[in-house]
Amino acid sequence: MDEKLNVLFVIIESHWWLASLGFIIFHIVRQVLFIPVVIICIAGGALFGGVIGSIYSIVGLTLSSLFFYFLYNQMPRIFGKVLSMKERWFGNRGNLSVGQVTVLRLIPFIHFHLLSLCLIETMKTFNKYARASLLTNIPLAVIYTVFGQFIMEFSPTAMVVVLIFLTVLLLIMRQKTVVMKWEQFFQKEKQFKRG
C-alpha cells in the first residue's frame, strides 16, 4: 500500500499541472459519481497539502456549484428529487441565510447540491449566487483539506465534539422569521380595530 502511495506522489510531483487540473475536474465530475465532497477535500489535503489543496478544492467546488446553477436553470424538472429533499428537510419555512448554508456545508452528511438549491432560491441573480457559493465553499474546503493532512491524529471523540459545535453554530446563525397563518393575521387585525 505504501508503495502505491509513493508512486502516486511521484506522479503528482512530476505532472503537477495535470494532477492539479485533474483534481479540479474531479470535483465537477464527483456529482455524477456520487462521491461525497468531504472525501475529495480530504484527499486534496493528503495529496497537495493544506494551502494548495484548499485552493484547488475552492476552485473545484465553486465550479461545481456554478455548473449546478446552469443545469438547474436549464432543466428544473430533473431536480425534482432535490426539491423534494429540500421540502422534507427544511419545509416551507423561508430560505436559509448564507451563514446557515456555510455551516450546513461543513456537516458531511448534508447533500451539497441541496444547499446549492437553497442558495439559488435565496440569491435571485447569478452574480449573487456565484459570490455566495464562493463564500460558502471556502470554510468547507479549508477545514476538510487541512483535516486531510492530520486525519490520523483525530479521535472519534474529537469528531463528535466538532459535530456538536457545528449544530450549535447552526442554531445560533439561523434566520429568524415569524410564520403566521392567514386566519391568525386577520384575527389580530380585528382585535386591533376593536381596541
Backbone hydrogen bonds, N-H to C=O, Kabsch-Sander energy under -0.5 kcal/mol:
donor,donor_aa,acceptor,acceptor_aa,energy
5,L,1,M,-2.0
6,N,2,D,-2.3
7,V,3,E,-2.2
8,L,4,K,-2.2
9,F,5,L,-2.4
10,V,6,N,-2.1
11,I,7,V,-2.3
12,I,8,L,-2.3
13,E,9,F,-2.4
14,S,10,V,-2.3
15,H,11,I,-2.2
16,W,13,E,-0.6
19,A,15,H,-2.8
20,S,16,W,-2.5
21,L,17,W,-2.7
22,G,18,L,-2.5
23,F,19,A,-2.2
24,I,20,S,-2.1
25,I,21,L,-2.6
26,F,22,G,-2.1
27,H,23,F,-1.3
28,I,24,I,-1.0
29,V,25,I,-2.5
30,R,26,F,-1.8
31,Q,28,I,-0.7
32,V,29,V,-1.5
33,L,29,V,-1.4
34,F,30,R,-0.7
35,I,30,R,-1.7
40,I,36,P,-1.2
41,C,37,V,-2.4
42,I,38,V,-2.6
43,A,39,I,-2.3
44,G,40,I,-2.2
45,G,41,C,-1.8
46,A,42,I,-2.0
47,L,43,A,-2.5
48,F,44,G,-2.8
49,G,44,G,-0.6
49,G,45,G,-1.0
53,G,49,G,-1.4
54,S,50,G,-1.5
55,I,51,V,-2.1
56,Y,52,I,-2.5
57,S,53,G,-2.3
58,I,54,S,-2.7
59,V,55,I,-2.4
60,G,56,Y,-2.7
61,L,57,S,-3.1
62,T,58,I,-2.3
63,L,59,V,-2.4
64,S,60,G,-2.2
65,S,61,L,-2.3
66,L,62,T,-2.4
67,F,63,L,-2.4
68,F,64,S,-2.1
69,Y,65,S,-2.1
70,F,66,L,-2.1
71,L,67,F,-2.3
72,Y,68,F,-3.0
73,N,69,Y,-2.3
74,Q,70,F,-1.8
75,M,71,L,-2.8
78,I,75,M,-0.9
79,F,75,M,-0.6
79,F,76,P,-0.7
80,G,77,R,-1.3
81,K,78,I,-0.6
83,L,79,F,-2.2
84,S,80,G,-2.6
85,M,81,K,-2.1
86,K,82,V,-2.2
87,E,83,L,-2.2
88,R,84,S,-2.2
89,W,85,M,-2.5
90,F,86,K,-3.0
91,G,86,K,-0.7
91,G,87,E,-1.4
93,R,90,F,-1.0
94,G,92,N,-1.7
101,V,97,S,-2.3
102,T,98,V,-2.3
103,V,99,G,-2.1
104,L,100,Q,-2.9
105,R,101,V,-2.2
106,L,102,T,-0.6
106,L,103,V,-1.1
107,I,104,L,-1.1
110,I,107,I,-1.5
115,L,111,H,-1.4
116,S,112,F,-1.4
117,L,113,H,-2.1
118,C,114,L,-1.7
119,L,115,L,-1.9
120,I,116,S,-2.3
121,E,117,L,-2.2
122,T,118,C,-1.7
123,M,119,L,-3.3
124,K,122,T,-0.6
129,Y,125,T,-2.1
130,A,126,F,-3.0
131,R,127,N,-2.2
132,A,128,K,-2.6
133,S,129,Y,-2.8
134,L,130,A,-2.2
135,L,131,R,-2.4
136,T,132,A,-2.5
137,N,133,S,-1.6
138,I,134,L,-1.3
140,L,136,T,-0.7
141,A,137,N,-2.7
142,V,138,I,-2.7
143,I,139,P,-2.6
144,Y,140,L,-1.9
145,T,141,A,-1.8
146,V,142,V,-2.4
147,F,143,I,-2.1
148,G,144,Y,-1.4
149,Q,145,T,-0.9
149,Q,146,V,-0.7
150,F,146,V,-1.3
153,E,150,F,-1.5
154,F,150,F,-0.5
154,F,151,I,-0.8
159,M,155,S,-1.6
160,V,156,P,-1.9
161,V,157,T,-2.1
162,V,158,A,-2.1
163,L,159,M,-2.2
164,I,160,V,-2.3
165,F,161,V,-2.4
166,L,162,V,-2.4
167,T,163,L,-2.0
168,V,164,I,-2.3
169,L,165,F,-2.5
170,L,166,L,-2.2
171,L,167,T,-1.9
172,I,168,V,-2.0
173,M,169,L,-2.1
174,R,171,L,-0.6
177,T,175,Q,-0.7
179,V,177,T,-0.5
180,M,178,V,-0.6
185,F,181,K,-2.0
186,F,182,W,-1.9
187,Q,183,E,-1.9
188,K,184,Q,-2.0
189,E,185,F,-1.7
190,K,186,F,-2.0
191,Q,187,Q,-2.1
192,F,188,K,-1.9
193,K,189,E,-2.0
194,R,190,K,-1.9
195,G,191,Q,-1.7
